[in-house]
Amino acid sequence: MHAANRRKFLAGTIAAASLTGLSRKACAAKSRIKIGQIGTQHAHASKLAAYRNLDDYDVVGIVEPNMDARHRAEKQPAFQGLHWMSQEELLNLSGLQAVLVETDVSRLLNTAAVCVEAGVHIHLDKPAGDSLHQYKQILGRAAQQNLLVQMGYMYRYNPAVVLLRDFLRNGWLGDVFEVHAVMSKVVDAAARRELAKFPGGMMFELGCHIIDLVVGVLGAPDAVSAFSRHSAAQTDGLNDNMLAVFEYSRSLATVKTSALEIDDGARRHLVVCGTEGTFHIQPLDNPSAKISLSRSRGEYAKGTSNVNFPKYTRYVADAADMARIIRGEKAADFPYEHDLAVQTALLKACALPLDV
């Protein structure tokens, strides 16, 4: 997070807490971390495969109370061969250290609250519900127990984003005055009807990922202006064409998302402009970066250069980082304050209330 723009959002226990990743359930030795998953209905629930493929973890159980959803999940490679159990059985399992919360969006916060009360670290998929009050309570309770709440924003460990954070940390871009981010896709009719249940529309569904990036660069905005349109011919009511403008004292950021863009993956991008350089990542999912600098910085020469990265697989680095935090080897890169700032900005970008 850009140091000049850091904000503190949580008072009391959260502000006082410093998450080291070492809790009563953490294990300093390199033993495998016992982890389970609750839910299979989130769009990213199959990320469990990343945890199963790492030696750091022992996936001890999975929960899905909806039998239709369970039968569908049992056919997917990510879930085959796992021990299915009830939520109560999982949370009372001896030695359980962490849980992936992958329910449908409407149940994410309630499930997360139960897990934190059970004293386990959680990976909470996005977005963090529509109740800022409940999310604050979850973070506060996690802080009291020194538990990790890792959000499921999928670009945090993208190698281009990691390099961007290094540039910002070193001050190589100068003073950032502009950030622009776009993330869209084409959504089919059935999925549109499901998404239309949430008044936050595509900003709630997709925009949250890039709002996480914007807040990582600039911190919490001073003000957010939200613009929502229904642009498709369908009459499903989905806000499918959305823009948010984030205002800061000396910079502006825009976040754009839609459910209509053809070949959307190619144009997903993040551009950060500073007084000493510009860092342009495109596409986000198979990243490459175009870097323009006013003078040479480290191994990067003055002028414009293109940087290519190895194939990026989502969630593998997130899972590995979670293991290091739980073992107490490092602090969390994204503290409670950051995640609360992201959620607050997201709700404002969706023109949703903050007092729920």
C-alpha positions in Angstrom: 0.0 0.0 0.0 1.3 3.4 -0.9 2.8 4.8 2.3 1.8 8.4 1.7 -1.9 7.5 1.5 -2.3 4.9 4.2 -5.4 5.4 6.3 -6.5 3.8 9.6 -10.0 2.5 9.6 -10.4 0.3 12.6 -10.3 1.5 16.2 -9.8 -0.4 19.4 -8.8 -4.0 19.1 -8.2 -4.0 15.4 -6.0 -0.9 15.3 -4.0 -2.3 18.3 -3.6 -5.8 16.8 -0.6 -6.7 14.7 -1.3 -10.0 12.8 1.8 -12.1 12.9 -0.1 -15.2 11.8 0.9 -17.0 15.0 -2.2 -18.0 17.0 -3.1 -20.7 19.5 -3.8 -23.0 16.5 -0.7 -22.1 14.6 2.2 -24.5 14.4 5.8 -23.2 14.3 7.1 -26.5 12.8 6.7 -27.4 9.1 3.9 -29.8 9.8 1.0 -29.8 7.3 -1.8 -27.4 8.1 -5.2 -28.9 8.6 -7.6 -27.0 6.5 -11.2 -27.6 5.3 -13.7 -25.8 3.1 -17.3 -24.7 3.7 -19.3 -24.3 0.5 -19.0 -25.2 -3.1 -21.4 -22.7 -4.7 -19.1 -19.7 -4.9 -17.8 -19.1 -8.5 -14.2 -19.6 -7.2 -14.8 -22.6 -4.9 -12.7 -24.9 -7.0 -9.6 -23.0 -5.8 -9.4 -25.8 -3.2 -7.3 -27.6 -5.8 -4.5 -25.2 -5.2 -4.4 -26.1 -1.5 -4.7 -29.8 -2.3 -1.6 -29.5 -4.6 0.6 -27.9 -2.0 2.5 -30.0 0.6 1.8 -27.3 3.2 -1.8 -28.5 3.6 -3.8 -31.5 4.7 -7.4 -30.9 3.4 -9.4 -32.7 6.0 -13.0 -32.1 5.0 -15.5 -30.3 2.9 -19.0 -29.0 3.7 -21.9 -28.5 1.4 -25.4 -28.8 2.9 -27.2 -28.3 -0.4 -27.4 -31.8 -1.8 -27.9 -30.7 -5.4 -24.8 -28.5 -5.1 -22.9 -31.3 -3.5 -23.8 -33.8 -6.3 -22.5 -31.3 -8.9 -19.3 -30.7 -6.9 -18.6 -34.4 -6.5 -18.1 -34.6 -10.2 -15.4 -31.9 -10.3 -11.7 -32.8 -9.9 -11.2 -30.2 -7.2 -13.5 -32.0 -4.8 -13.1 -35.7 -5.7 -12.0 -38.0 -3.0 -12.6 -35.6 -0.1 -14.4 -36.4 3.2 -17.8 -34.7 3.1 -19.1 -33.7 6.5 -21.4 -31.2 8.3 -20.2 -27.7 9.2 -20.3 -28.6 12.9 -18.2 -31.7 12.3 -15.6 -29.7 10.4 -15.3 -26.9 13.0 -15.0 -29.4 15.8 -12.4 -31.5 14.1 -9.3 -31.9 16.3 -6.3 -29.8 15.1 -8.3 -27.8 12.4 -6.4 -24.6 11.7 -8.0 -22.9 8.8 -11.2 -22.9 6.6 -11.9 -21.7 3.1 -15.3 -19.9 3.1 -16.7 -20.6 -0.4 -20.5 -20.4 0.0 -22.8 -18.4 -2.2 -22.2 -14.7 -1.6 -25.4 -14.3 0.5 -23.9 -16.7 3.2 -20.3 -15.7 3.2 -20.3 -13.4 6.2 -22.5 -15.6 8.4 -20.2 -18.6 7.7 -17.1 -16.5 8.2 -18.4 -15.3 11.6 -19.0 -18.9 12.8 -15.5 -19.9 11.7 -13.8 -17.0 13.5 -15.8 -17.8 16.6 -14.5 -21.3 16.4 -10.9 -19.9 16.5 -9.7 -20.8 13.0 -8.0 -18.7 10.3 -10.1 -18.1 7.2 -9.8 -17.5 3.5 -13.0 -15.5 2.7 -14.0 -15.3 -0.9 -15.2 -12.1 -2.4 -17.0 -9.8 -2.0 -17.2 -9.5 1.8 -21.0 -9.3 1.8 -23.2 -6.2 1.9 -23.2 -5.6 5.6 -20.2 -3.4 6.6 -21.3 -3.7 10.2 -21.1 -7.5 10.2 -17.8 -7.4 8.4 -16.3 -5.1 10.9 -17.4 -7.4 13.7 -15.7 -10.4 12.0 -12.5 -8.5 11.6 -12.7 -7.2 15.2 -13.2 -10.7 16.5 -10.4 -12.1 14.3 -8.1 -9.3 15.6 -8.8 -10.3 19.2 -7.8 -13.8 18.5 -4.9 -12.9 16.2 -6.5 -14.8 13.3 -5.9 -14.3 9.6 -8.8 -13.2 7.4 -7.4 -13.6 3.9 -9.7 -12.1 1.2 -10.1 -13.9 -2.1 -9.1 -11.1 -4.4 -7.4 -12.9 -7.3 -4.8 -10.4 -8.4 -3.0 -9.8 -5.2 -0.1 -12.2 -6.0 -0.1 -11.6 -9.7 3.6 -11.3 -10.5 3.1 -8.0 -12.3 1.2 -6.6 -9.4 3.9 -7.8 -7.0 6.5 -6.0 -9.2 4.3 -2.8 -9.1 4.2 -2.9 -5.4 8.0 -3.0 -5.4 8.1 0.0 -7.7 5.8 1.9 -5.4 7.7 0.9 -2.2 10.9 2.2 -3.8 9.2 5.4 -5.0 10.3 4.8 -8.6 7.0 6.1 -10.1 7.2 9.4 -8.1 3.9 10.8 -6.8 1.0 8.8 -8.2 -1.7 11.1 -9.7 -3.8 8.7 -11.7 -4.9 5.1 -11.6 -7.2 3.4 -14.1 -8.5 -0.2 -13.9 -10.9 -2.2 -16.1 -12.3 -5.7 -15.5 -15.2 -7.0 -17.6 -16.6 -10.1 -19.1 -19.7 -11.4 -21.0 -22.3 -12.9 -18.7 -24.8 -15.4 -20.0 -28.6 -15.0 -19.3 -28.8 -17.5 -16.4 -25.8 -15.9 -14.6 -27.2 -12.4 -15.2 -30.4 -13.4 -13.4 -28.4 -14.5 -10.4 -26.2 -11.4 -10.3 -29.3 -9.2 -10.6 -30.3 -10.3 -7.1 -27.5 -8.0 -5.9 -28.1 -4.3 -6.4 -24.4 -3.7 -6.6 -24.4 -5.3 -10.0 -21.1 -6.0 -11.8 -19.1 -3.6 -9.6 -20.1 -5.9 -6.7 -19.3 -9.0 -8.6 -16.2 -8.1 -10.6 -15.1 -4.6 -9.7 -14.2 -5.6 -6.2 -11.0 -7.3 -7.6 -9.7 -4.1 -9.1 -10.9 -1.9 -6.3 -8.6 -4.0 -4.1 -5.7 -3.0 -6.4 -6.7 0.7 -6.4 -6.8 0.9 -2.7 -3.5 -1.0 -2.6 -1.9 1.8 -4.6 -3.6 4.9 -3.2 -5.2 3.9 0.0 -8.8 4.7 1.0 -10.5 7.4 -1.2 -11.7 10.7 0.1 -14.8 10.4 -1.9 -16.4 7.9 -4.4 -18.8 8.8 -7.2 -20.8 5.8 -8.6 -22.3 5.6 -12.1 -24.5 2.6 -13.0 -26.3 1.6 -16.2 -28.3 -1.3 -17.5 -27.2 -1.4 -21.1 -28.2 -4.8 -22.3 -31.4 -5.6 -24.2 -32.4 -8.1 -21.4 -34.9 -6.9 -18.9 -33.3 -8.7 -15.9 -32.4 -5.5 -14.1 -28.7 -6.2 -13.7 -26.5 -3.1 -13.4 -24.2 -4.4 -16.2 -22.3 -1.3 -17.2 -20.7 0.5 -14.2 -18.1 3.1 -13.4 -16.7 4.5 -10.2 -14.5 7.5 -9.7 -12.3 7.6 -6.6 -11.2 11.0 -5.5 -8.0 11.8 -3.5 -6.4 15.1 -2.5 -3.8 14.9 -5.3 -5.0 12.0 -7.5 -7.9 10.4 -9.3 -8.7 6.8 -10.0 -11.4 5.2 -12.2 -12.7 1.6 -12.0 -14.8 0.3 -14.9 -16.6 -3.0 -15.2 -19.3 -4.5 -17.4 -21.1 -7.8 -18.3 -21.0 -7.1 -22.0 -17.5 -6.8 -23.3 -16.3 -9.2 -26.0 -12.8 -10.6 -25.6 -12.8 -9.0 -22.2 -9.8 -10.8 -20.9 -7.5 -9.1 -23.3 -8.4 -5.6 -22.0 -8.4 -6.3 -18.3 -5.8 -3.9 -17.1 -4.3 -1.7 -14.4 -2.5 1.6 -15.2 -0.7 3.5 -12.5 0.7 7.0 -13.5 3.2 8.8 -11.4 5.3 11.9 -11.9 8.4 9.8 -12.5 6.9 6.9 -14.4 3.9 4.8 -15.6 3.3 1.2 -14.9 0.7 -0.5 -17.2 -0.3 -4.1 -16.7 -2.3 -5.7 -19.5 -3.8 -8.3 -19.6 -4.2 -8.9 -15.9 -4.9 -12.6 -16.1 -1.8 -13.4 -18.3 0.2 -10.5 -17.2 2.7 -8.4 -19.1 3.8 -4.9 -18.1 4.8 -1.8 -20.1 6.9 0.4 -17.9 7.9 4.0 -18.8 10.5 5.8 -16.6 11.9 9.3 -16.4 15.3 7.8 -15.4 16.8 4.4 -14.9 15.7 2.6 -11.8 17.6 -0.5 -10.7 17.7 -2.9 -13.6 14.9 -1.0 -15.5 16.3 1.6 -18.0 15.1 5.1 -18.6 12.3 5.1 -21.3 9.8 2.4 -22.1 10.4 -1.3 -21.7 8.1 -4.3 -21.8 8.3 -7.0 -19.1 6.9 -10.5 -19.5 6.1 -12.9 -16.7 5.8 -16.6 -16.3 2.3 -18.2 -16.6 0.2 -17.0 -13.7 -2.0 -19.5 -12.0 -4.5 -18.0 -9.6 -4.5 -18.8 -5.9 -1.3 -20.8 -5.7 0.7 -18.0 -4.3 -2.2 -17.0 -2.0 -2.3 -20.5 -0.6 1.4 -20.6 -0.1 1.4 -17.1 1.6 -1.4 -18.2 3.9 0.7 -21.1 5.1 3.6 -18.8 5.9 1.3 -16.5 7.9 -0.3 -19.3 9.8 3.1 -20.7 10.8 4.2 -17.3 12.0 6.9 -16.9 9.4 5.7 -13.5 8.2 3.0 -10.9 8.8 0.0 -10.5 6.5 0.6 -8.3 3.5 -3.0 -7.1 3.6 -4.0 -6.1 7.2 -7.5 -5.7 8.5 -7.4 -2.0 7.8 -6.7 -2.5 4.1 -9.5 -5.0 3.7 -12.0 -2.8 5.5 -11.0 0.1 3.3 -11.6 -2.0 0.2 -15.0 -3.1 1.4 -16.0 0.4 2.3 -14.9 1.7 -1.1 -16.7 -1.2 -2.9 -20.0 -0.4 -1.2 -19.6 3.2 -2.1 -18.7 2.3 -5.7 -21.9 0.3 -5.9 -24.0 3.1 -4.3 -24.9 0.7 -1.5 -25.5 1.8 2.2 -22.7 1.6 4.7 -24.9 1.4 7.8 -26.3 -2.2 7.2 
